[in-house]
Amino acid sequence: MITMSVLLMLFVGLWLAVALIGAVFKLTFALVGGLFHLVGAVLGLVFGGLALLIVAPIVALAVLPFCLPVILLVAVIWAIARASHRTATPANVAH
């Protein structure tokens, strides 16, 4: 019976030692993976921003013919509204 309990304690001790080593490896790889994830995210933001700076003007120029009538209509309405809100100031009033 003592032999069986000693063997059981050795087996459980070995199991716990291997589990501890596995946990250390898991923590190490999680930290390294998190670091790579952060570096990848920053690089993705940088290169994505550069791609957006290159592509956005091209897309804006491509969509301009579709938006031009609306832009002109808004400009006319804005000009009419601005002209109607001007108040006439007398010329002889000194500021």
C-alpha positions in Angstrom: 0.0 0.0 0.0 2.9 2.4 0.8 4.5 1.5 -2.5 1.2 2.3 -4.3 0.9 5.7 -2.6 4.6 6.6 -3.3 4.1 5.7 -7.0 0.9 7.8 -7.0 2.7 10.7 -5.4 5.5 10.4 -8.0 3.0 10.2 -10.8 1.0 13.2 -9.6 4.2 15.2 -8.9 5.5 14.5 -12.4 2.1 15.4 -13.8 2.1 18.7 -11.9 5.7 19.5 -13.0 4.8 18.9 -16.6 1.7 21.0 -16.3 3.7 23.8 -14.8 6.2 23.6 -17.7 3.3 23.7 -20.1 1.7 26.7 -18.4 5.1 28.6 -18.6 5.3 27.7 -22.3 1.7 28.8 -22.9 2.3 32.1 -21.1 5.5 32.7 -23.0 3.9 32.0 -26.4 0.8 34.1 -25.5 3.0 37.1 -24.6 5.1 36.7 -27.8 2.0 36.2 -29.9 0.4 39.3 -28.3 3.5 41.3 -29.2 3.4 40.1 -32.8 -0.3 41.0 -32.8 0.4 44.5 -31.7 3.2 45.0 -34.2 0.9 43.6 -37.0 -1.9 45.9 -36.0 0.4 49.0 -36.1 1.8 48.0 -39.4 -1.7 47.4 -40.7 -2.8 50.8 -39.6 0.2 52.5 -41.2 0.0 50.7 -44.6 -3.8 50.9 -44.6 -3.6 54.6 -44.0 -1.1 55.0 -46.8 -3.3 53.0 -49.1 -6.3 55.2 -48.1 -4.3 58.3 -48.9 -3.4 57.0 -52.3 -6.8 55.5 -53.2 -9.2 58.1 -51.7 -8.5 60.9 -54.2 -8.8 58.5 -57.1 -12.2 57.3 -55.8 -13.3 60.9 -55.2 -12.5 61.8 -58.8 -14.3 58.7 -60.1 -17.4 59.5 -58.1 -17.4 63.2 -58.9 -19.6 63.0 -62.1 -22.3 61.3 -60.1 -22.1 63.9 -57.2 -21.7 67.0 -59.4 -25.4 67.8 -59.9 -26.1 67.5 -56.2 -23.1 69.7 -55.4 -24.3 72.3 -57.9 -27.8 72.3 -56.5 -26.5 72.7 -52.9 -24.3 75.6 -54.1 -27.2 77.4 -55.8 -29.4 76.9 -52.7 -26.6 78.2 -50.5 -26.0 81.2 -52.7 -29.7 82.1 -52.7 -29.9 81.7 -48.9 -26.8 83.8 -48.3 -28.1 86.5 -50.7 -31.4 86.7 -49.0 -29.9 87.0 -45.5 -27.8 90.1 -46.3 -29.0 93.2 -44.5 -28.5 96.6 -46.1 -26.4 98.9 -44.1 -26.7 102.6 -44.6 -23.7 104.2 -46.2 -23.5 107.2 -43.8 -23.2 105.1 -40.6 -19.7 105.2 -39.2 -18.4 102.1 -37.5 
